[in-house]
Structure formats: structure tokens, C-alpha cells
């Protein structure tokens, strides 16, 4: 009799198991209990750009602890990308993130359809045809540049009011890597932020022709200082401009506004504040999506552009203002920063709204009236604003 009961019991278990298998959704997969994540860095942590991006890996490990294994490759040059990516795939990476500036990742992703490849966007137009496992993402950093410009403008106005400088000395200098939309977009938003406080402020821009040369970036910043710039900011990858400001500060009144990391330890007498993209929300949410077999773009905060491309700003906790120097900042700066963030969250186009006209340097017939503002990142996570504002922004030629 006991054998009959046992046989009946086992039969019931088998039937129930069969019913479960037949009833569950087609393609159902249980969530992954652990995951291997790769990071490909174009530099290393000595460069603020890569240092800031690497913080996302640290926060990912803190979030998932023993459930994640993280593998990294530093200083990956263009001709090493394919080899280093292949190495991470062979080590069973389920998802790979990269900050490398290369158009090769979309092509390489198609070689590894079971691995999700996520790249910081570096193309004005993302590929129309992209593999399903290729993703691009970026922070809407222009918002933070506008806000930091407001803080710099307040300090400039304080210097004017106290007689340290005259109104015609409200000159902003900007060290940019290349005349790309990402750089032009950033320095324009920064200057409009400054001019929201000091309407007569103007800007001089110096391109370095490289993303990561300490010597060139420092030299360009020094040239801007010699040409009378009181505020220096940058869209380049080394600490060179901050060092130039600190070394010249004994002879010139100077303010430095940095990005990607705090500069208080490097330039304590000139660093006003810094801005950064917080990459952690996207990275953590994307990893969790892979672990649960969900589509990445359905799980990350931000605006999805087309297929596989996401941008995010203050509203998505993807931007931060770092270390306001209270020994240097004008009175009321923190309150003004908070107000400017709220303004940009409600109306992002305000970062480019001014009674100004911009000209496309590649096609001078292409002009834009900024009186109604401009909506950045409307169609892509990569910045699109590429107009140089007439009269108030001067692009300096390289010294002979």
C-alpha cells in the first residue's frame, strides 16, 4: 500500500512539474545569481575622465557585492580595442562597458551577440543599423556646465563689485580638446550660465587637438590667462588647466571650474567647483537588467533615443556639482546653484536661451537664433549643439 501511495505522489509531482513548464511564458529564464562585468578604459585613473567613469565600477561592486565579478582593461588604444574586447568575452563577461572613443564597437558587438556592449556615445549620429546587443549612453552634461557657469558668474560679479576687476575684464577662457559638438555645446552652456549673472562676459576658446595631453592643456590654459581670462574651464582630460591656474594665481585673480573630479586638493586657491557625470545609475541598472534578462533601455533611467541609446540629466541623478569652495565662492552661490538646477530640470532649453545668434563654423550659412533656446540631446545622447556664438566667443588660433 505504501508503494502505491509513493507512486501516486511521485506521479502528481511529475504532472505538476509538467504543468509549470507548459504554463510559464515562452522564453522564460530564471534570473542570474551572479554576473561578470567588463570595463574597457581608454586611459587610467590618473586622468579625471577615466577616474570618474571607474567610480561606477566601484559603486556596482558595493551594490551587488559577491554577485558580481569585475574585470578591467586600462589604457586601451584604438588598435587594441578588438583584442581587449575579445579577452573580456573569453573570460565570460556578460556585459562590457567602455569609455573609449571609437566607432568600432558597433561592428564588434555583432561578433558577440550574447554579450551586451555599452559605450559612452561619441558620435553625433549613432549608427542607423545597430546590433541588438550594442548600447550607447551619456549624461546631459550641458546642464551641469550651465549651472557651474552661474556660480562662476556670481564670483565674477563679486570681483567687479569689489573693484578687483573692471566689467570689461569679465573674460572666460575655455580649454577644449576639439571643435566637436560635445565641446562647443559645453562651453556655450557654460558661458550663457555666466552671462545670466554678468551679461557682458565674453569667452576665448583654445583647442588642444588632443584629449589627453597634460603639457598642451596646461600651455593652452596659460595662454588664455596671459590673454586676460579670469575664469578658466575645460573639456579635456588632464589636470593641466587647474595647475596653470594655481601657478598663476599669485599674479592674477583667477577662478577654475573643473570637471570629472574635485580639484580642491590640486588648486585650493582657484578651484571654485567641479561638475561630473554620475555613471553609476546607468551601469548598475543595466547590469541588473541583464541579470533579470530584461532589455537595458526598459530598465535604465533617462530618455531613450531610437534604439539602444539613452541620455540622462539632473532629473535622473546622473549629474553632480562637486565641492563648492566656500573660501572662494561668492555669497549666495549654493542657493543660486540649487535654483539653477531646478530651472534646468523644468526647462532644459534654458541653458541655451539668450539674445544671441550662433553660426555653424563648418557651414556659415547655417545660423541659429537662440532667443527661444535650444533643446540639446533631443535625438541622441551625443550633444548636437555645434554653433559658435557671434561676437562674444573668440576661437584662438594656435601660436606659431
N, C-alpha and C positions, 0 to 999 in steps of 0.2 A: 504493500500500500504506500509506503514512504517513497518507493521508487516512482510510483505513478504521480504522486504529488510533486516530486522533484522534476520529473519530465514535463509535467504541466506548467510548472513555474518557469522552467528554462524556455519553454515554448512561448510563454507570454512575454518574457524579456526579449526574445528574438523578434517577435511581432512588433512590440513597442519600438524597438530599435529601427526596424524597417520603416515603420510609420514616420518616425522622426526624420530619417534620411529622405523619404519621399516628400515630406511636408515642408522641409526647410527650403529657403529661396535658392533658386538655381545659381550656382557660382559661389555659394556661401563658403566663407573661410573664417576660421576662428582667429581672434586677434593674436598678434605675435607677442610672446612673452619677453623677447629680447630683440635687439636690433644692432646692426653695425653701421656706423655713420662715418663717412669720409669727408675730410676738408682739404681742398687744394688751395693754397695761398700763393698769390703772385710774389709776395715778399715774406717778411717775417715780423716778429713783434717789435722790432726796432723801428719800424715805420708805423706812424699813427693809424694809417688806413687799415693795415692788416691787424695791428694790435686791437683796434676796435672791433673788427669782424671776428677775431678769435675769442672775444668775450662771450659770443653766442655759444661757442662750444663749451665753455666753462659753465655757463648757465644751464645748458642742455644736460650736462653731466650731473649738476646739482639737482635738476628736476627729476631725471629718470634713474639716477644712481646706478645700481648693479644691472639695470635692464638695458643699458647702452654701452657699447664698446666704440670708442672714438679713435680714428686713425687720421693722421695729418701728414701732409707733404708741404714743405716750405720752399720759398724761392723758386717757384716753378716758372721757367721761361717758356716762351711760345713754342720753341722747338722740342720742349719736354712734355707738353701737355698730354699728348696721346699716350706716351709711355707711363706717365704717373697716374693717369686715369685708369689705364689697364691694370696697373699694380693694385689699386684700390679695389677694382672689380674682382681680381683674383683672390683678394683677401675677404671676399664675401660681403662687401658693403651693399646694403640695401638702398641707401640714398647717399648722394655726394653733393656737397655744397662747394661753390668756388667763387672767389672774388677776382679771378683772373680776367683780364681784358682780352678776350679772344672770340672770334666768330666761329671757332672750330667745334664748340661744344654741341651745338645743334646737330651737326653732322655725326659727331662721335656718339651722341646719345642713341642714335639709331642702331649702333652696333651692339648695344647692351639694353635691349628692351625691358628686361626685368629689373633694371636699376634706375631709380629716379635721379635725374641730374638737374640741380637747381643752381642757376648762375645769376649773380648780380647783373642786371641788364647793362649793356654797354653799347647798344646800337639804337640809333634814332628810330629805325623801323625794324621791329622784331621780324624774324622770318615768317613769311606768309604760310608756308608749309613747315610745320614742326612736328617731330615725333611726339607721341602722347606722353612719353616719359621725360620730356625736356621742359623745364620751367624757368621763367625769369622773374625777378623780384627786385624792388628798390624802395627806398624811403623817399618821400617827397620833401627833400632836404631844403628846397627853396623856402619853405615855410619857416624853418629854423633860421635860415640866413636873414630873412626879413626881420624876425624878432631880434636877432643879435644886432642887426643894423639899428633898430630902435634904441637899444642900450648904448651903442656907440654914439648915436646922435645926441642922446642926453648928456653924455660926457663931453662931447664937442661943445654943446651949448653952454655947459657949465664953464668950460675953459674960455669961451667967448665972453660970458657974463663977468668972469673974474679978471679979464684982461690978459690972460695967459697967451691967447692968440686973438687975432682980429678975424672978423667974419670972412674976409677973403682968403684966410688960411685954412678954412674948413675943407681940406683936401683928403680924400680917401685913396689909399693905394691898395691894389689887389694883385697878388701873385697867382697866376693861373697856369696850368700845365699847357693847354692847347686852346685855340679858338673854337672849341666844340660847344654844342648846345648846353651840355651839362655845366660847363664853366660859365658861359655867358648868362645862362638862366640864373645861376647862383649869385654872380656879382651884381646883376641888375636888381634882384630882390633885396640884396644887402644894401645897395645904395638907396633904393626907394625907402627902405626902412630908416636909414639915416636921414633922408630928406623929409620924412614925416615929422621930424623934430627940427632939423636945420635945413630949411627949404633951398638955401643957396649952395649946399655942399656939392662938390664935384668929385670925379674919380679919375685916376690914372691906372691903367692896367698894363702889366708886363707879363708876357707869356714866356715860359721857360723852354718849351719844346720837348719836355720830358716829364714823366710823372714822379720820378724819384731820385732827383739829384740834389743832395744837401748843398753842395757848393753853388750850383746855379740858382737854387731857390733863395739862398742867403744873399747872393750877389744881386739878384733882382729886387729883393726887399730893400737892400742897402741903397740901390739906385733910386727907388721910389722915395725913400727917406731923404736922400740928397736933393730930390726934386720937390721937396716941401710937404710930403704927405705926413699927416698927423695920425691917421688911423691906417693900420695895415691888417689885411685879412688875406686868406689864401684858399685856393682849391688846388692843392698839390700834396705830396705825400710825406714830406720830411719836416723836421723841426727847424730847418734853416731860417725861415722868416722870423720866428719867435726869437731866435738867438740874435739876429740882426737888430731887432727892436731893443732887446735888452742891452746890447752893447752900445747902442747909440743914444739910449735914454738919458744919459748924463748931460748930453749936449742939446737934445731936442725933446720937447714934450711929445710923447708917443703913447698910443693905445694899440694893443694887439688883440684881435679876435680870432681864435683858433677853431679847429675842427678835429673831430675823432677822438680827442683825449683832452684832459686838463693840462694846462700849461703853467699853472701856478708854481710848480716846482722848478720850471725851466726859466720862466720870465716873470718873477714875482712882482716886479715894479711896473710892468707894462701889460701883462695879460689881464684883460677885462673879464672875459668869459670864453667859453667854448660851446660848440654845438656837436651833436653826434646823432647818427642813425643808430637806433637800438635794433640790432638784427635778431635778437633773441626771440621775440614773439613769433616771427615768421619761421625761424629754424625749428623751434620747439613744436609749434603747431603742425608744421609739415612732417616732422618725424612721427608725431602721434597719428597723423593721417595715414602714413604708410603702415604703421603698426596695426591700425584698425582696418586696413585695406580700403580706405576712403580716398576720394580724389582730393589732391592737395588744395586746389583752388576753392573747394567747397568747405575747407576746414580752417583756412587762414584768414586773419582779419585784414581788411583793406578793400581796394577797388580792383575788380578783375577786368582786364582789358583783353577782349578777344579770347583766345585760347591759351591758357598756361602762363599768363603774365599778370602780376599783381603789384600795385603800389600802395603805400600806406603813409599816413602822416600823424600829426598830433592826436587826432581823434582815435587812432588805433594804437597809441602808446609806442609808436615807432620812432619818435623824435624826442630828444632831451636837450635841455640847456644845462651846461655843466659849470659848476664852481664860479659863480659870480664873485669877483674880487671886491669885497666890501671896503677894502682900503683904497680902492681906486674908483669905484662906481659913483656916479652922481646920486644925489639924494632922490629917493623915489624910484630907483631903477627896477627893483624887484616887482613893485606894483605895476610899473609900466610893462614889464615883461609878461606878467600874468594877464594883463589886459590885452596885449598884442596877440598872445596865444589864443585867447577866447575869440578875438576878432578874426583871426585866420581860420580857426575851426569853423566859424559860421560862414565866412566868406573868403575862401582861398584866393579868389581873383584879386583881392585887395593888395596882395603882395606885389602886383604889377600895375596898380591903378594910380595914375598920375597924369598931369597935363604935359605929356611928353610924347615924342614920336621916335620910333625905332626903325632902323634900316638894316636890312639883311646884307652883311658885308660881301656875301658871295653874289648877290643879285640886287644891286642898289635900287632897282625899280620896285622891289618888294619892300613896302613900308607898312608900319602898324601904328595906329593911334591908340595910345594906352589910356585915354580918358575914361574908358569903360572897363579897364582892367584886362587881364588875360588869364585864362584858365589853363594852368600848367598840368601836365600829366593827364590830359583829357582822354587820350587814346593809347597811351603807352606808359609803362613805368619809367622809361628813359625820358629825361627832360626834352622838351621840344622848343622852348623859347630860344631864339637864335638871333635876335635883333639887337644891334648896338644903338643905344640911345644917343641921338644927335646932341652936339654942343656940350653936354655935361660929362661925357665919358671919352677919355682920350686913350687910344691904344698906342703905346710907346714902341718905337722901332728898337731893335737890338742895337746896342752900342757897337760902333765899328772898332 
